[in-house]
Amino acid sequence: MGIGIPELLQIPISSPKFPRLSPTLPPMQKNWPFSFAFYFLFFASASALIPYLALYYQHIGLSGAQTGVLTAVGPLISMVGAPLLTGFADSRHRHKFVLSLSLMGVIITILAIPMTEQFALLFLVVAIYSFLGAPLISLSDSATMSMLGDRRALYGRIRTGGTFGWGLIAPLAGMVIEDNGLRWAFWLYAAGMFAALLVSQGLTFGPAVEQTQSFRKGIKNLLSNRRWLLFLGMIFVSGMAMAMVTTYLFPFMEEVGATRGQMGFSQSIATAAELPFLFFVNRLLDRFRARGVMLFSVFIVGVRLLLYTIFPTPTGILFIQLLHGVTFATIWVAGVSYTYEIAPAGLAATAQGVFSSMLLGFGSAAGNFFGALLFEALGGQQMYLWMGVVVLISLGVYLLLERRMDKPMSSPAAPNATVPS
């Protein structure tokens, strides 16, 4: 007898494999399927747009430098927009309002992008779109953690909704775009995000948490933690590397003779590879902690980039996509878990915004910009070679700096931190 997705994800309230983290946390809410559905729709929409943006900019005649600016400005603005808008949501306790307003904003602005080919106007629209969309994942992650309550170790399983969404829709979107043109990427994205807006109304963020310190002081304490900053530094390098994969993999595949269908199929392979890691990553975190999971994943990121240079063929790339699960998926879940633990009371969404802005904001901006320059000057194969070397060297520097610190990497005590009972 087959097992459906809801049955696969649901865990009994009392389970020896997944004990409650603390009796002081509220129980898991029954509306968690709204989080699963939101992730499904959000990443399904992204699969129809993000991989094709660089191709679209090239298609309308923009230069490599202009393409690099447009792909970099979005993550760069997100670096500011995510903590700013999530900070507003935390300080005013208006999380759902900010989430809904941001979703409506990205729908409107994304529909404006294919209506112009003038670079200056495109820059403005992309900047507004990026600012409004910056807090979406941070807020949804914060809501999911709140809804999971004492079962938040199961975040990875809820996050599989995004994996199913990307994996199922990416090849379908690829076929639609191949038959009808690149502009359809924007129409498909807008439709999916409208559905996500409707589903988001079922998310809950929990009651307002009384802060034991001012909002400004909480931010200062969070950003003065040396191990947290070192963690963010490694996340920045990872964001650069993964941005080069997300943004320039399709141009690289086109460079080596891949078809649009193979491009879409590569996304399906990558997202399917996420499933086992998202589903069982809680066990990895229990055994190796967030630090261990992150370091191993960063190492595989560097290896993945180098493999693109060793096997620069459509078939080789498809096989290399199997490593996506142990790179992006595990880094994301480990980062979200660590961030929620270290966040001061009342600043959970803000801390998620800082993490997101470093991975998908500053890191992506740098990766997109320098990736465009390297791709135009050297080609995709050499771009991935150099970035792979940078990742592995950065990992070594991280380990050296960590050894100079006195305290272990374990998360410091914080109001949101929990201790197994």
NUVOBA-811300 format. One line per 5 residues: number of its first residue (from 1); their letters; for each residue x, y, z negated of N, C-alpha, C. Coordinates in steps of 0.1 Angstrom, whole numbers, plus 5000, padded with zeros to 4 digits. Atoms other than C-alpha are relative to their C-alpha. Layout:
% NUVOBA-811300
NUM> a> X,Y,Z,X,Y,Z,X,Y,Z ~ ...
END
This chain:
% NUVOBA-811300
1> mgigi> 5008,4988,5000,5000,5000,5000,5009,5012,5000 ~ 4992,4988,4999,5014,5034,5010,4998,5009,4988 ~ 5000,4990,5011,5022,5061,4985,5000,5014,5006 ~ 5001,4986,4994,5012,5097,4994,5010,5009,4992 ~ 4990,4990,5006,5033,5128,4986,4996,5004,4986
6> pellq> 5004,4997,5014,5012,5138,4955,5003,4989,4990 ~ 4997,5011,5009,5015,5103,4940,5015,4998,4998 ~ 4986,5002,5001,5052,5102,4948,5007,5011,4991 ~ 4994,4990,5008,5059,5135,4931,4995,5000,4985 ~ 5006,4999,5013,5036,5131,4901,5007,4990,4990
11> ipiss> 4993,5008,5010,5053,5118,4869,4990,4999,4988 ~ 5009,5000,5012,5033,5106,4838,5005,5010,4990 ~ 4997,4990,5010,5032,5130,4809,5011,4995,4991 ~ 4989,5006,5009,5053,5106,4788,5007,4990,5008 ~ 4992,5008,4992,5081,5090,4807,5014,4999,4994
16> pkfpr> 4986,5001,5006,5114,5076,4793,5011,5005,5010 ~ 4990,4996,4990,5132,5085,4826,5000,5016,5000 ~ 5001,4986,4999,5120,5121,4824,4994,5006,4987 ~ 5005,4995,5013,5116,5131,4787,4998,5015,5000 ~ 5002,4985,5002,5103,5165,4777,5013,5006,4994
21> lsptl> 4987,4994,5004,5132,5189,4773,4999,5005,4986 ~ 5001,4994,5013,5118,5206,4742,4985,5000,4996 ~ 5014,4999,5004,5086,5204,4722,4995,5014,4999 ~ 5004,4986,5001,5086,5242,4720,4995,5005,5014 ~ 5004,4996,4987,5080,5245,4758,4986,4996,5002
26> ppmqk> 5014,5004,4997,5044,5245,4771,5000,4987,5009 ~ 5000,5012,4991,5033,5213,4789,4999,5004,5015 ~ 5001,4998,4985,5034,5209,4827,4986,5004,5004 ~ 5013,4996,4996,5005,5227,4843,4995,4992,5012 ~ 5006,5009,4990,4981,5209,4866,5000,5007,5014
31> nwpfs> 5000,4993,4987,4984,5235,4894,5013,5000,5007 ~ 4987,5001,4993,5019,5225,4904,4999,4998,5015 ~ 5001,5002,4985,5007,5214,4939,5000,5013,5008 ~ 4999,4987,4993,5004,5251,4947,5014,5004,5003 ~ 4986,4998,4997,5041,5254,4944,5005,4991,5011
36> fafyf> 4996,5009,4989,5047,5224,4966,4995,5005,5013 ~ 5006,4995,4988,5023,5238,4992,5007,5013,5005 ~ 4993,4988,4996,5040,5272,4991,5014,4998,5006 ~ 4986,5003,4994,5075,5258,4996,4998,4994,5014 ~ 5002,5006,4987,5061,5237,5025,4998,5011,5010
41> lffas> 5004,4990,4990,5046,5267,5043,5011,5010,5002 ~ 4989,4990,4999,5075,5291,5035,5011,4995,5009 ~ 4989,5006,4992,5102,5268,5049,4996,4995,5013 ~ 5005,5003,4987,5080,5256,5077,5000,5012,5009 ~ 4999,4988,4993,5077,5292,5088,5014,5004,5004
46> asali> 4986,4997,4998,5114,5298,5084,5006,4992,5011 ~ 4994,5009,4990,5122,5268,5106,4997,5004,5014 ~ 5004,4995,4986,5104,5284,5135,5007,5013,5004 ~ 4994,4987,4997,5123,5317,5132,5015,5001,4998 ~ 4987,4997,5004,5156,5318,5114,5011,4994,5010
51> pylal> 4989,5005,4991,5176,5294,5137,5000,5006,5014 ~ 5001,4994,4987,5164,5313,5168,5003,5015,5000 ~ 4998,4985,5000,5172,5349,5157,5012,5004,5008 ~ 4988,4997,4993,5207,5350,5170,4998,4998,5015 ~ 5003,5002,4986,5196,5335,5203,4991,5011,5006
56> yyqhi> 5009,4990,4996,5168,5360,5205,5007,5014,5003 ~ 4992,4988,4998,5192,5389,5200,5009,5000,5012 ~ 4992,5001,4988,5215,5376,5226,4991,5000,5013 ~ 5009,5001,4988,5185,5370,5250,4996,5014,5004 ~ 5004,4986,4996,5175,5407,5249,5011,5009,5003
61> glsga> 4989,4993,4995,5210,5417,5258,5009,5007,4990 ~ 4992,4993,5010,5225,5428,5225,5014,4993,5000 ~ 4986,5004,5000,5263,5425,5221,5002,4991,4987 ~ 4997,5008,5012,5280,5402,5196,5001,5008,4988 ~ 4999,4992,5012,5287,5431,5173,4986,5005,4996
66> qtgvl> 5013,4996,5004,5251,5443,5174,4992,4988,4994 ~ 5006,5012,5006,5239,5407,5168,5005,4998,4986 ~ 4994,5002,5014,5263,5405,5138,4994,5010,4991 ~ 5006,4990,5009,5249,5438,5124,4986,4996,4996 ~ 5014,5003,5003,5213,5427,5127,4999,4987,4991
71> tavgp> 5001,5012,5008,5219,5392,5112,5006,5003,4986 ~ 4993,4998,5013,5241,5407,5084,4992,5010,4992 ~ 5007,4990,5008,5219,5437,5074,4988,4994,4992 ~ 5011,5006,5008,5190,5415,5063,5005,4994,4987 ~ 4995,5005,5013,5209,5395,5037,5006,5010,4991
76> lismv> 4994,4990,5008,5228,5426,5027,4989,5008,4992 ~ 5010,4992,5007,5196,5445,5019,4993,4991,4990 ~ 5006,5009,5009,5182,5414,5003,5008,4999,4987 ~ 4992,5000,5012,5211,5415,4979,4995,5011,4990 ~ 5005,4989,5008,5196,5448,4966,4985,4998,4997
81> gapll> 5015,5001,5001,5159,5441,4972,4996,4989,4990 ~ 5004,5012,5009,5158,5407,4953,5000,5004,4986 ~ 5000,4997,5014,5170,5419,4919,4991,5013,4997 ~ 5008,4988,5002,5152,5453,4923,4985,4997,4999 ~ 5014,5003,5000,5118,5439,4931,4996,4989,4989
86> tgfad> 5002,5010,5011,5121,5409,4907,5001,5007,4986 ~ 4998,4993,5013,5133,5433,4880,4987,5008,4997 ~ 5012,4992,5002,5102,5455,4886,4989,4990,4995 ~ 5010,5009,5003,5080,5424,4884,5002,4995,4985 ~ 4998,5004,5014,5096,5413,4851,4997,5011,4990
91> srhrh> 5002,4989,5009,5095,5448,4835,4986,5004,4999 ~ 5014,4996,5001,5059,5454,4844,4990,4988,4999 ~ 5008,5012,5000,5047,5418,4843,4990,5000,5012 ~ 5009,4999,4989,5033,5422,4878,5006,4990,5011 ~ 4993,5009,4991,5048,5391,4894,4991,4996,5013
96> kfvls> 5009,5004,4988,5018,5380,4916,4998,5012,5009 ~ 5001,4988,4991,5013,5416,4928,5011,5002,5009 ~ 4988,4998,4991,5049,5419,4940,5001,4989,5010 ~ 5000,5011,4990,5047,5384,4956,4991,5002,5011 ~ 5010,4998,4989,5015,5392,4975,5004,5011,5009
101> lslmg> 4996,4989,4992,5027,5426,4986,5011,4997,5009 ~ 4988,5004,4992,5060,5412,4998,4996,4991,5012 ~ 5005,5009,4989,5042,5385,5018,4993,5007,5011 ~ 5007,4991,4990,5019,5410,5035,5010,5008,5008 ~ 4990,4991,4993,5049,5432,5043,5008,4992,5010
106> viiti> 4991,5007,4990,5070,5405,5060,4991,4995,5012 ~ 5008,5004,4989,5040,5394,5081,4999,5012,5010 ~ 5001,4989,4992,5035,5429,5094,5013,5004,5007 ~ 4987,4996,4994,5072,5437,5100,5005,4990,5010 ~ 4995,5010,4990,5080,5404,5117,4993,5001,5013
111> laipm> 5007,4999,4987,5053,5410,5143,5005,5012,5008 ~ 4995,4988,4993,5069,5444,5151,5014,4998,5007 ~ 4986,5003,4994,5104,5429,5159,4999,4998,5015 ~ 5000,5002,4986,5095,5415,5193,4994,5010,5009 ~ 5007,4989,4992,5077,5447,5203,5010,5010,5004
116> teqfa> 4990,4990,4996,5110,5466,5207,5013,4993,5003 ~ 4987,5006,4997,5144,5459,5222,5010,5011,4998 ~ 4991,4990,5003,5159,5492,5211,5008,4997,4987 ~ 4992,5005,5011,5188,5485,5187,4997,5008,4987 ~ 5002,4992,5012,5182,5514,5163,4987,4997,4993
121> llflv> 5013,5004,5006,5145,5506,5159,5000,4986,4994 ~ 4999,5014,5004,5153,5469,5156,5006,5000,4986 ~ 4993,4999,5013,5177,5478,5128,4991,5004,4989 ~ 5009,4995,5010,5151,5497,5109,4989,4990,4996 ~ 5010,5009,5003,5124,5471,5112,5006,4988,4993
126> vaiys> 4993,5011,5007,5148,5443,5102,5003,5003,4986 ~ 4996,4996,5014,5159,5463,5072,4987,5000,4991 ~ 5012,5000,5008,5123,5468,5060,4995,4986,4997 ~ 5004,5014,5002,5114,5432,5066,5009,4993,4990 ~ 4991,5007,5009,5145,5420,5047,4998,5005,4985
131> flgap> 5002,4995,5013,5138,5443,5017,4987,4994,4994 ~ 5013,5005,5005,5101,5432,5014,5001,4984,4998 ~ 4999,5014,5002,5110,5395,5018,5010,4995,4990 ~ 4989,5004,5009,5139,5395,4994,4996,4993,4987 ~ 5003,5006,5013,5120,5385,4962,4992,4987,5001
136> lisls> 5009,5011,4998,5099,5357,4977,5004,4987,4994 ~ 4996,5012,5006,5119,5327,4968,5003,5001,4985 ~ 4997,4998,5014,5131,5341,4935,4987,4999,4991 ~ 5012,5000,5007,5095,5347,4924,4993,4987,5000 ~ 5006,5013,4999,5082,5314,4936,5008,4990,4991
141> dsatm> 4992,5009,5009,5111,5296,4918,4997,5003,4985 ~ 5003,4997,5014,5103,5315,4886,4986,4995,4996 ~ 5014,5005,5003,5066,5306,4889,5000,4985,4998 ~ 4999,5014,5001,5075,5270,4895,5006,4995,4987 ~ 4994,5003,5013,5097,5268,4865,4990,5002,4988
146> smlgd> 5010,4997,5010,5070,5284,4844,4989,4989,5000 ~ 5011,5010,4999,5043,5260,4857,5005,4986,4996 ~ 4995,5014,5004,5065,5229,4851,5002,4999,4985 ~ 5000,5000,5014,5069,5239,4815,5011,4991,4995 ~ 4990,5009,5005,5086,5211,4796,5005,4989,5009
151> rraly> 4996,5010,4990,5091,5191,4828,5008,5007,5011 ~ 4993,4992,4989,5112,5217,4847,5012,4993,5006 ~ 4989,5008,4993,5139,5191,4854,4995,4994,5013 ~ 5006,5006,4988,5115,5180,4881,4999,5011,5011 ~ 5000,4989,4990,5120,5213,4900,5004,4995,5014
156> grirt> 4995,5005,4987,5139,5194,4928,4989,4993,5007 ~ 5011,5007,4993,5109,5172,4935,4989,5009,5005 ~ 5010,4991,4995,5085,5201,4938,5006,5007,5012 ~ 4993,4993,4989,5111,5218,4961,5001,4992,5013 ~ 5001,5009,4988,5108,5188,4985,4989,5005,5009
161> ggtfg> 5010,4994,4991,5078,5207,4998,5006,5008,5011 ~ 4993,4992,4990,5102,5230,5016,5007,4991,5010 ~ 4993,5010,4991,5121,5200,5030,4990,4994,5010 ~ 5010,5006,4991,5090,5184,5044,4995,5011,5010 ~ 5004,4989,4991,5079,5218,5058,5009,5002,5011
166> wglia> 4990,4997,4990,5111,5225,5076,5002,4988,5009 ~ 4998,5012,4992,5116,5189,5088,4989,4996,5009 ~ 5012,5003,4991,5081,5184,5102,4997,5011,5010 ~ 5003,4989,4991,5077,5218,5118,5011,5004,5009 ~ 4989,4995,4992,5112,5225,5131,4999,4994,5014
171> plagm> 5001,5005,4986,5109,5200,5161,4988,5005,5008 ~ 5012,4995,4993,5074,5211,5169,5002,5015,5004 ~ 4997,4986,4996,5084,5248,5168,5010,5000,5012 ~ 4990,5000,4989,5114,5239,5190,4993,4997,5014 ~ 5007,5003,4987,5091,5224,5217,4991,5011,5004
176> viedn> 5008,4989,4997,5067,5253,5215,5008,5012,5006 ~ 4991,4989,4996,5095,5279,5218,5007,4996,5014 ~ 4994,5004,4988,5112,5259,5246,4990,5002,5012 ~ 5010,4999,4990,5079,5259,5266,4995,5014,5003 ~ 5007,4987,4999,5067,5294,5259,5010,5012,4998
181> glrwa> 4991,4989,5002,5098,5315,5251,5003,5003,4986 ~ 4995,4997,5013,5117,5329,5221,4991,5009,4992 ~ 5009,4992,5007,5090,5354,5212,4990,4992,4991 ~ 5010,5008,5007,5068,5326,5200,5006,4996,4986 ~ 4995,5003,5014,5092,5321,5170,4994,5010,4990
186> fwlya> 5006,4989,5009,5078,5354,5156,4985,4997,4997 ~ 5014,5003,5001,5042,5344,5162,4998,4988,4990 ~ 5002,5012,5009,5046,5310,5145,5004,5004,4986 ~ 4996,4996,5014,5064,5326,5115,4989,5008,4994 ~ 5010,4992,5006,5037,5351,5110,4988,4992,4996
191> agmfa> 5011,5009,5003,5010,5325,5111,5002,4992,4987 ~ 4996,5008,5011,5028,5303,5086,5000,5008,4987 ~ 4999,4992,5012,5035,5331,5062,4986,5005,4995 ~ 5014,4996,5004,4998,5342,5062,4994,4988,4992 ~ 5005,5011,5007,4989,5307,5051,5007,4999,4986
196> allvs> 4993,4999,5013,5016,5310,5024,4994,5010,4991 ~ 5006,4990,5008,5000,5342,5012,4988,4995,4993 ~ 5012,5006,5006,4967,5324,5007,5003,4990,4988 ~ 4996,5010,5010,4984,5296,4988,5006,5006,4988 ~ 4993,4994,5011,5004,5319,4966,4991,5005,4989
201> qgltf> 5009,4995,5011,4973,5331,4948,4997,4989,4990 ~ 5001,5011,5010,4973,5297,4930,5012,4999,4991 ~ 4988,5000,5009,5008,5303,4915,4997,5007,4987 ~ 5001,4993,5013,5010,5313,4878,5014,5002,4995 ~ 4987,4996,5006,5038,5330,4860,5001,4999,4985
206> gpave> 5000,5001,5014,5028,5323,4825,4998,5013,4993 ~ 5002,4987,5008,5022,5349,4797,5012,5008,5000 ~ 4988,4991,5002,5044,5379,4793,5008,4996,4988 ~ 4991,5003,5011,5074,5372,4772,5006,5012,4993 ~ 4995,4989,5007,5084,5396,4745,5015,5000,5000
211> qtqsf> 4986,4999,4999,5119,5408,4751,5007,5005,4987 ~ 4993,4997,5013,5143,5409,4721,5010,5012,5003 ~ 4991,4990,4997,5164,5435,4739,4995,5008,5012 ~ 5005,4992,4989,5159,5463,4765,5003,4993,5013 ~ 4998,5005,4986,5156,5454,4802,5014,5003,5005
216> rkgik> 4987,4996,4996,5188,5473,4809,5011,4993,4993 ~ 4989,5007,5008,5208,5457,4781,5000,4986,5004 ~ 5000,5014,4996,5196,5423,4792,5008,4998,5013 ~ 4993,5001,4987,5209,5429,4827,5015,5002,4998 ~ 4986,4998,5003,5242,5442,4813,5007,4988,4994
221> nllsn> 4995,5013,5006,5247,5411,4791,5001,4989,5010 ~ 5000,5011,4990,5238,5388,4820,5012,5002,5009 ~ 4990,4997,4990,5263,5405,4844,5014,5001,4993 ~ 4987,5000,5006,5291,5406,4818,5005,4986,4996 ~ 4996,5014,5003,5293,5368,4813,5010,4996,5011
226> rrwll> 4989,5002,4991,5326,5359,4829,4998,4987,5008 ~ 5003,5013,4994,5316,5323,4837,4989,5001,5010 ~ 5011,4998,4991,5284,5334,4852,5005,5008,5013 ~ 4995,4993,4988,5303,5359,4875,5009,4991,5008 ~ 4992,5009,4992,5327,5332,4885,4991,4990,5008
231> flgmi> 5010,5008,4993,5298,5310,4893,4994,5007,5012 ~ 5005,4993,4989,5283,5337,4914,5010,5002,5012 ~ 4990,4999,4990,5316,5341,4932,5001,4988,5009 ~ 5000,5012,4992,5316,5305,4943,4987,4999,5009 ~ 5013,5000,4993,5279,5309,4953,5001,5009,5012
236> fvsgm> 4999,4990,4989,5289,5339,4975,5008,4993,5011 ~ 4993,5007,4990,5315,5318,4994,4991,4989,5007 ~ 5009,5010,4995,5289,5290,4998,4990,5007,5009 ~ 5010,4992,4992,5264,5316,5011,5006,5004,5013 ~ 4993,4997,4988,5289,5327,5037,5000,4988,5010
241> amamv> 4999,5012,4992,5295,5292,5049,4987,4995,5005 ~ 5013,5006,4996,5259,5281,5050,4993,5010,5010 ~ 5006,4991,4990,5249,5313,5068,5005,4998,5014 ~ 4994,5003,4987,5273,5304,5096,4994,4988,5006 ~ 5007,5011,4995,5256,5271,5098,4986,5003,5005
246> ttylf> 5014,4997,4997,5221,5284,5097,4998,5009,5012 ~ 5002,4990,4989,5226,5314,5121,5007,4996,5013 ~ 4992,5002,4988,5252,5301,5145,5001,4986,5005 ~ 4999,5014,4995,5247,5264,5148,4993,4998,5013 ~ 5007,5001,4987,5222,5268,5176,5008,5006,5012
251> pfmee> 4991,4995,4990,5245,5291,5196,5012,4990,5003 ~ 4989,5009,4998,5273,5266,5190,4995,4987,5007 ~ 5005,5011,4993,5251,5237,5201,4998,5003,5015 ~ 5002,4995,4986,5242,5257,5233,5014,5000,5007 ~ 4986,4999,4994,5280,5262,5238,5005,4986,5004
256> vgatr> 4995,5014,4996,5286,5224,5238,4990,4993,5008 ~ 5009,5006,4990,5256,5217,5261,4988,4994,4994 ~ 5012,5006,5006,5228,5208,5237,4987,5006,5006 ~ 5013,4995,4996,5192,5212,5247,4992,5006,4989 ~ 5008,4995,5010,5165,5231,5228,4994,4989,4991
261> gqmgf> 5005,5011,5008,5150,5198,5218,5010,4994,4991 ~ 4989,5005,5009,5183,5186,5204,5002,5010,4988 ~ 4999,4990,5011,5185,5218,5184,4989,4998,4990 ~ 5011,5003,5009,5151,5212,5169,5002,4987,4992 ~ 4998,5013,5006,5160,5176,5162,5011,5001,4989
266> sqsia> 4990,4998,5009,5191,5187,5144,4995,5005,4986 ~ 5006,4995,5012,5170,5206,5119,4992,4990,4993 ~ 5007,5011,5006,5148,5176,5113,5009,4991,4993 ~ 4991,5009,5007,5178,5155,5105,5005,5006,4987 ~ 4995,4993,5012,5192,5181,5081,4990,5000,4989
271> taael> 5010,4999,5011,5160,5185,5062,4996,4986,4995 ~ 5003,5013,5005,5153,5148,5060,5011,4995,4991 ~ 4989,5004,5009,5188,5144,5045,4999,5007,4986 ~ 5002,4994,5013,5177,5168,5017,4992,4992,4990 ~ 5010,5007,5009,5149,5145,5004,5006,4992,4989
276> pflff> 4995,5008,5011,5169,5120,4984,5007,5008,4990 ~ 4993,4992,5010,5190,5147,4968,4991,5009,4992 ~ 5010,4992,5008,5161,5169,4959,4992,4991,4991 ~ 5008,5009,5008,5142,5139,4946,5007,4995,4987 ~ 4992,5006,5011,5170,5126,4923,5010,5009,4995
281> vnrll> 4989,4991,5005,5191,5157,4917,4999,5002,4985 ~ 5000,4998,5014,5178,5159,4882,5009,4990,4992 ~ 4991,5009,5006,5198,5128,4874,5014,5004,5002 ~ 4986,4995,4998,5229,5143,4889,5003,5011,4990 ~ 4998,4989,5009,5224,5174,4868,5001,4995,4985
286> drfra> 4999,5006,5014,5219,5153,4836,5014,4994,4998 ~ 4988,5006,5002,5251,5135,4842,5012,5009,5002 ~ 4989,4992,4997,5274,5161,4858,4999,5015,4997 ~ 5003,4987,5003,5258,5193,4848,5000,5009,5013 ~ 5001,4991,4988,5252,5223,4872,5014,5002,5006
291> rgvml> 4986,4997,4995,5290,5230,4874,5005,4988,5009 ~ 4995,5011,4993,5299,5195,4885,4993,4998,5014 ~ 5008,5001,4987,5271,5193,4911,5004,5010,5010 ~ 4996,4989,4991,5280,5227,4925,5014,4998,5006 ~ 4987,5002,4994,5317,5219,4929,5001,4989,5010
296> fsvfi> 5000,5010,4991,5311,5187,4946,4993,5004,5013 ~ 5007,4995,4988,5286,5203,4970,5008,5010,5008 ~ 4992,4990,4993,5309,5232,4978,5011,4993,5008 ~ 4989,5007,4993,5337,5207,4987,4994,4993,5013 ~ 5006,5006,4988,5313,5189,5011,4996,5011,5010
301> vgvrl> 5002,4989,4991,5304,5223,5026,5012,5002,5009 ~ 4988,4998,4992,5340,5228,5036,5003,4988,5009 ~ 4998,5012,4992,5343,5192,5049,4990,5001,5012 ~ 5010,5000,4990,5311,5197,5069,5004,5010,5011 ~ 4996,4990,4990,5324,5228,5087,5012,4995,5008
306> llyti> 4988,5005,4993,5357,5211,5095,4996,4989,5010 ~ 5004,5011,4991,5338,5181,5110,4994,5006,5013 ~ 5006,4994,4988,5320,5205,5134,5012,5002,5010 ~ 4988,4998,4991,5355,5213,5148,5006,4987,5006 ~ 4994,5012,4996,5365,5177,5150,4991,4992,5010
311> fptpt> 5010,5007,4991,5333,5164,5168,4991,5010,5006 ~ 5008,4990,4994,5321,5193,5189,4992,4996,5012 ~ 5010,5005,4990,5294,5174,5208,4986,5000,4995 ~ 5014,5000,5005,5256,5174,5206,4998,4988,4991 ~ 5002,5012,5009,5257,5138,5192,5008,5001,4987
316> gilfi> 4992,4998,5012,5285,5146,5168,4993,5009,4990 ~ 5007,4990,5009,5266,5176,5154,4988,4994,4994 ~ 5012,5007,5006,5235,5155,5149,5004,4991,4988 ~ 4996,5008,5011,5254,5131,5128,5005,5008,4988 ~ 4995,4992,5011,5271,5158,5108,4989,5007,4992
321> qllhg> 5011,4994,5007,5237,5173,5099,4995,4991,4989 ~ 5004,5009,5011,5232,5143,5076,5006,5005,4987 ~ 4993,4995,5012,5255,5162,5051,4992,5012,4994 ~ 5008,4988,5005,5229,5190,5047,4995,4998,4986 ~ 5006,5003,5013,5213,5173,5017,5010,5002,4988
326> vtfat> 4990,4999,5011,5245,5173,4996,5006,5013,5000 ~ 4995,4986,4999,5253,5209,5006,4990,5010,4995 ~ 5009,4990,5004,5225,5233,5006,4990,4996,4989 ~ 5010,5004,5009,5199,5213,4987,5005,5000,4985 ~ 4995,5002,5014,5221,5204,4957,5006,5014,4995
331> iwvag> 4996,4987,5005,5237,5239,4955,4989,5008,4995 ~ 5012,4992,5004,5203,5255,4954,4994,4996,4987 ~ 5007,5005,5013,5188,5233,4927,5009,5002,4988 ~ 4990,4998,5011,5220,5234,4906,5000,5015,4996 ~ 5000,4986,5003,5220,5272,4909,4987,5005,4993
336> vsyty> 5013,4996,5007,5183,5276,4900,5000,4995,4986 ~ 5001,5006,5014,5186,5253,4870,5010,5008,4991 ~ 4990,4993,5008,5218,5270,4857,4995,5015,4997 ~ 5004,4986,5001,5203,5305,4863,4988,5001,4990 ~ 5012,4999,5009,5170,5297,4844,5005,4998,4986
341> eiapa> 4995,5002,5014,5190,5284,4814,5007,5012,4994 ~ 4992,4989,5006,5213,5314,4811,4992,5013,4999 ~ 5008,4987,5000,5186,5341,4817,4995,5004,4987 ~ 5006,4995,5012,5177,5362,4787,4985,5000,5001 ~ 5015,5001,5000,5140,5361,4776,4995,5012,5008
346> glaat> 5007,4990,4992,5118,5380,4800,5007,5004,5013 ~ 4992,4996,4988,5145,5382,4827,5002,4988,5010 ~ 4998,5012,4992,5140,5348,4844,4999,5003,5015 ~ 5001,4997,4986,5128,5362,4877,5012,5009,5005 ~ 4989,4991,4997,5155,5389,4876,5013,4992,5002
351> aqgvf> 4988,5009,4998,5183,5363,4871,4999,4992,5013 ~ 5001,5008,4988,5169,5342,4899,5002,5010,5012 ~ 4998,4990,4989,5169,5374,4921,5015,5002,5002 ~ 4986,4998,4999,5206,5379,4913,5007,4988,5007 ~ 4995,5012,4993,5214,5343,4922,4997,5000,5015
356> ssmll> 5005,5000,4986,5193,5345,4954,5007,5010,5008 ~ 4993,4989,4992,5209,5378,4964,5014,4997,5003 ~ 4986,5003,4997,5244,5364,4961,5001,4989,5010 ~ 5000,5011,4990,5236,5332,4980,4995,5004,5014 ~ 5007,4997,4987,5211,5344,5006,5002,5015,5004
361> gfgsa> 4998,4986,4997,5220,5381,5004,5014,5004,5004 ~ 4986,4996,4998,5256,5392,5000,5008,4989,5008 ~ 4993,5011,4993,5270,5358,5010,4996,4998,5015 ~ 5005,5001,4987,5247,5355,5040,5004,5011,5009 ~ 4996,4989,4992,5254,5390,5051,5014,4999,5005
366> agnff> 4985,5001,4996,5292,5385,5051,5001,4988,5010 ~ 4999,5011,4991,5288,5351,5068,4994,5003,5014 ~ 5006,4996,4988,5265,5365,5095,5008,5010,5008 ~ 4993,4990,4993,5286,5395,5103,5014,4995,5005 ~ 4987,5005,4996,5320,5379,5103,4999,4988,5010
371> gallf> 5003,5011,4991,5305,5348,5120,4998,5005,5014 ~ 5003,4994,4987,5293,5370,5149,5013,5004,5007 ~ 4988,4995,4995,5327,5385,5153,5009,4988,5004 ~ 4992,5012,4997,5345,5351,5151,4995,4992,5012 ~ 5006,5008,4989,5320,5334,5174,5003,5007,5014
376> ealgg> 4997,4993,4987,5324,5361,5201,5014,4999,5004 ~ 4985,4999,4997,5362,5362,5198,5006,4986,5002 ~ 4994,5013,4999,5370,5325,5193,4992,4989,5004 ~ 5009,5011,4997,5339,5305,5199,4996,4992,4987 ~ 5006,5006,5012,5319,5283,5175,5010,4990,4993
381> qqmyl> 4991,5010,5005,5345,5256,5171,5011,5006,4991 ~ 4990,4993,5008,5372,5279,5158,4994,5008,4988 ~ 5007,4993,5011,5347,5299,5137,4998,4990,4988 ~ 5002,5010,5010,5338,5267,5118,5013,4995,4994 ~ 4987,5004,5006,5375,5257,5114,5005,5010,4990
386> wmgvv> 4995,4990,5009,5385,5290,5098,4991,5001,4987 ~ 5009,4999,5012,5354,5291,5075,5002,4988,4991 ~ 4998,5012,5008,5360,5255,5064,5012,5001,4992 ~ 4988,4998,5007,5395,5264,5054,4998,5010,4988 ~ 5003,4989,5010,5383,5295,5035,4992,4993,4988
391> vlisl> 5008,5006,5010,5357,5274,5016,5009,4991,4991 ~ 4992,5009,5008,5383,5248,5004,5010,5007,4992 ~ 4990,4992,5008,5409,5274,4994,4993,5007,4989 ~ 5008,4993,5010,5382,5293,4975,4996,4990,4989 ~ 5003,5010,5010,5373,5261,4957,5012,4998,4991
396> gvyll> 4987,5001,5008,5409,5257,4946,5002,5012,4991 ~ 4999,4988,5008,5410,5293,4934,4990,5000,4988 ~ 5010,5001,5011,5378,5288,4914,5005,4991,4989 ~ 4995,5009,5010,5393,5258,4896,5011,5005,4992 ~ 4988,4994,5007,5425,5276,4888,4995,5011,4990
401> lerrm> 5005,4990,5008,5406,5306,4874,4992,4995,4988 ~ 5007,5006,5010,5383,5284,4854,5008,4994,4989 ~ 4991,5006,5010,5412,5267,4837,5006,5011,4991 ~ 4994,4989,5008,5424,5301,4824,4990,5005,4990 ~ 5010,4996,5010,5392,5306,4805,4999,4991,4988
406> dkpms> 5000,5007,5012,5389,5295,4770,4988,4991,4998 ~ 5012,5008,5003,5353,5283,4768,4998,4990,5011 ~ 5004,5010,4989,5340,5252,4786,4989,5006,5008 ~ 5010,4994,4990,5316,5256,4815,4986,4998,4996 ~ 5013,5002,5005,5286,5246,4794,4993,5013,4999
411> spaap> 5008,4988,5000,5258,5271,4796,4999,5006,4986 ~ 5000,4994,5013,5259,5296,4767,4985,5001,4995 ~ 5013,5000,5006,5230,5297,4743,4992,5013,5005 ~ 5008,4989,4996,5202,5319,4756,4986,4997,4996 ~ 5014,5002,5004,5165,5324,4747,4993,4990,5009
416> natvp> 5007,5010,4991,5154,5304,4778,5007,4987,5000 ~ 4994,5013,5000,5179,5276,4772,4993,4991,4991 ~ 5007,5010,5007,5166,5244,4759,5010,4989,4996 ~ 4992,5011,5005,5182,5215,4740,4992,4987,5000 ~ 5008,5013,5001,5171,5179,4745,4997,4996,4986
421> s> 5005,5004,5013,5151,5167,4716,5005,4986,4997
END
